[in-house]
Amino acid sequence: MKLTGLFVPGINSSMATLGLLVLRVWLGVAMLCNHGWDKLIHFNDTVGHFPDPLHITPAVSLILAIIAEFACSALLAVGLITRLAALILAIHLAVAFVVVHKMTLTGAQNGELAFIYLAGFVTILLAGPGQYSADAVIFGKTGS
């Protein structure tokens, strides 16, 4: 399989394609607006108290979070290199859920939201972007 084959949308029914579009745009815009944008514009205010779950310094952790939550969310919403963007977001949310929130789904400081986002990003990673995506325009209309 060629590397570009990873970005070719699969063959789906019209409703599945519409569903993938809605899921991509919904999750991408929500993550970008509710999480990525705030971290980007308040970088200096946030860096001093940002979690460092991988012990790579709070600044690097925050930069990686911005790359995932802002840049990859934007790519996901438009459907450009969708599977790569979804993979990066899934890794980011897995670290948040497992390391930061200690896989807690209830109580104070729970990781329920990270867990739900993770499910959506893994779904997009597995299903691909659908036909209504930049990937479909750039890499081809159908995949096997």
C-alpha positions, 0 to 999 in steps of 0.5 A: 500500500502506498503512503497516499493510500492511507488518506484515500477515503473508503467507499461508504453509503451516502448516509455514512459519508454524511455521518463522517462529515458531521463527526469530523466537523463537530469534533474538530471544531469543538476541540479547536474552539473549546480547547486549542484556541484558548491554549494558543492565545493564552500560551504565556498565562498557561505554560506556568501551570500546564500539566507535564505528564510525559516529563518533557517540560510544561512548555513542550507539553503545551506546544504538543497540546496546541499542535493536537488541539488546534492544528490537528483539529483544524485538519480534521474539520476540513478532512485533510490528512485526516487519519494522521490528524485523528491519530495525533488527537487520539494519542493526545487524548489517550495520554490525557485520559490515562496519565492525567485523569488516571482513567477516572470517569466519575468524580472531581477531575474526571477524564470523561470528556477526554474519553468521549473525544478519544472514542470519536477520534479513534472512530475517525482514524478507523473509518477515514474522512469520508467522501466529503473531505479534502482528502477525497479531493486531493488523494482520490475519490474512492479507496478499496 
